[in-house]
């Protein structure tokens, strides 16, 4: 029996026996080793294939860039631009319209080429977008109601002050005076808000009339 059949413990130390045929490994360790080697070979082939594919794509891209069908030659083959109204060649002085037509200097105005673009609607949309409607009426009427209520309270406090001054009740008079001061400050604040609301209403009537048309 040759030396190939001599068994000895697996050199991986798994406890099983191996032979020189299996590189001194047991059958399981040898099978795992072969599987790893085959996987490395497969990965290397896949990587090489990817590099080849990338190189072919790059080569085709460079060839397309260097092709005479692109660049200045293809630009020279483009059809000359013509006016959509009179079919006259316009060249570099073409005038694009918002309706999508390309026009010469004579027909560039909307009334000269039967333009179908709605400039009026576009203008209204621009006004609505750039100038939102100011809702000042709610602020104005709400503060008018509060102002009227505070004025009634002030009149009531004045009447009570006159009555209490006759009875010489200093504590009551002091409380009513403090109350009157608070109401006066509130009235001033409402007046400021009303002035601001009135200014807003005066500044936007023309614009609101345009939007209502």
QUINOR-V980317 format. One record per residue. D_CENTER is the distance of its C-alpha to the mean C-alpha in whole Angstrom. Layout:
BEGIN
<<D_CENTER> <D_CENTER>>
END
This chain:
BEGIN
<<83> <81> <78> <75> <76> <77> <74> <73> <70> <67> <65> <62> <64> <63> <67> <68> <70> <69> <71> <71> <69> <66> <66> <68> <65> <65> <64> <61> <60> <61> <59> <56> <56> <57> <53> <51> <53> <52> <48> <48> <50> <47> <44> <46> <46> <43> <41> <44> <42> <39> <40> <42> <39> <36> <39> <40> <36> <36> <39> <38> <35> <37> <39> <36> <35> <39> <40> <41> <39> <36> <36> <38> <40> <38> <36> <40> <40> <37> <38> <39> <36> <38> <38> <36> <39> <42> <41> <42> <41> <38> <38> <36> <36> <34> <32> <29> <28> <25> <27> <27> <31> <32> <35> <37> <38> <40> <38> <35> <35> <34> <37> <39> <37> <37> <33> <31> <28> <28> <27> <28> <26> <23> <24> <24> <21> <20> <22> <20> <17> <18> <21> <20> <24> <25> <27> <30> <33> <32> <32> <35> <37> <37> <38> <41> <42> <42> <44> <46> <47> <47> <50> <52> <52> <53> <56> <57> <57> <59> <61> <61> <62> <65> <66> <66> <67> <71> <71> <70> <68> <66> <64> <62> <62> <60> <58> <57> <57> <54> <52> <53> <51> <48> <48> <48> <45> <43> <44> <43> <40> <40> <41> <38> <36> <37> <38> <34> <33> <36> <34> <31> <33> <35> <32> <30> <33> <33> <29> <29> <32> <30> <28> <30> <32>>
END
